[in-house]
Amino acid sequence: MPNAQEFRKAKLIASEMMDYFFNYRVKDLRVEITFEAEEVVIHLTAAMPKAPADIEELMDQLQKPRQYEVEEYYEDLLGIREDQINPEIIAAMIDEAAYSFEPNCFQLELIRYLS
């Protein structure tokens, strides 16, 4: 069972990514957070006519290695600004990131391994 800190981190990561979608004025956004035995999966699905213009830049940031040594510090920085997201902070707290886009359906999946 994940500890309370893992639930908080999942909530903060999901909230930060929700801000990303809201900056695109998405009106239909679904967030699914699943705690599995060895990982937490955060899956966001948005109805969007086209993929976000900055998706490749975002993915470059999100696919950087997790930074265990600064994770607790970065956790406190999440959510400070709602007008812009901090992908470098999210990247420091996750292990994998992937996205897919089909007409009117953009999906983003973030995975954080549980220690």
C-alpha positions in Angstrom: 0.0 0.0 0.0 1.4 3.4 -1.0 2.1 5.8 1.9 0.4 9.1 2.3 3.3 10.9 0.7 2.8 8.9 -2.5 -0.8 9.9 -2.7 0.1 13.5 -2.2 2.8 13.4 -4.9 0.3 11.8 -7.4 -2.2 14.5 -6.6 0.4 17.3 -7.2 1.6 15.8 -10.4 -1.9 15.3 -11.8 -2.9 18.8 -10.7 0.2 20.3 -12.5 -0.6 18.5 -15.7 -4.3 19.6 -15.4 -3.0 23.1 -15.5 -1.2 22.3 -18.7 -4.4 21.2 -20.4 -6.4 24.1 -18.9 -3.9 26.5 -20.5 -5.2 25.1 -23.8 -8.8 25.8 -22.7 -9.7 22.1 -22.8 -13.3 21.7 -21.7 -13.4 17.9 -21.5 -10.5 16.5 -19.5 -10.5 13.1 -17.7 -7.9 12.2 -15.1 -7.3 8.7 -13.9 -4.8 7.8 -11.2 -4.2 4.2 -10.6 -2.0 2.8 -7.8 -0.6 -0.5 -8.7 1.8 -2.8 -6.8 5.0 -1.2 -8.0 3.9 2.1 -9.6 1.3 4.8 -9.9 -0.1 5.6 -13.3 -1.5 9.1 -14.0 -3.5 9.0 -17.2 -5.0 12.2 -18.7 -7.3 12.3 -21.7 -8.4 15.5 -23.3 -10.8 16.3 -26.2 -8.6 18.4 -28.4 -8.9 19.1 -32.1 -5.2 18.9 -32.6 -2.2 18.0 -30.5 -0.7 20.8 -28.4 1.8 22.9 -30.3 4.5 22.4 -27.6 4.0 18.7 -27.1 7.4 17.6 -28.3 9.1 20.2 -26.1 7.0 19.1 -23.2 7.9 15.4 -23.8 11.6 16.3 -24.1 11.3 17.7 -20.6 9.1 15.0 -19.1 11.4 12.2 -20.3 14.4 13.4 -18.4 15.6 11.1 -15.7 13.9 11.1 -12.3 15.9 13.0 -9.7 15.4 11.2 -6.4 17.8 13.5 -4.5 15.8 16.7 -5.1 12.3 15.2 -5.3 11.2 16.3 -1.8 12.3 19.9 -2.6 10.6 20.0 -5.9 7.4 18.6 -4.5 7.0 21.8 -2.5 7.4 23.9 -5.7 4.5 22.2 -7.6 1.4 24.3 -8.0 3.0 27.6 -7.1 2.1 29.1 -10.5 -1.1 28.1 -12.3 -0.3 30.1 -15.5 2.6 27.9 -16.5 3.6 24.4 -15.7 7.0 23.2 -14.6 7.8 20.1 -16.7 11.3 19.9 -15.2 9.8 19.5 -11.8 7.4 16.8 -13.0 10.3 15.0 -14.7 12.2 14.9 -11.5 9.3 13.0 -9.9 8.3 10.5 -12.6 10.0 7.6 -14.3 8.2 7.4 -17.7 6.1 9.7 -19.9 4.2 8.9 -23.1 1.5 10.5 -25.2 -0.7 9.6 -28.1 -3.0 11.7 -30.3 -5.9 10.6 -32.5 -8.5 13.1 -33.9 -10.1 14.9 -31.0 -8.4 12.7 -28.4 -5.1 13.5 -26.8 -3.7 11.1 -24.1 -0.8 11.6 -21.7 0.4 8.9 -19.4 2.9 9.5 -16.6 4.3 6.6 -14.5 6.0 6.9 -11.1 7.7 3.9 -9.7 7.0 3.3 -6.0 10.0 2.7 -3.9 
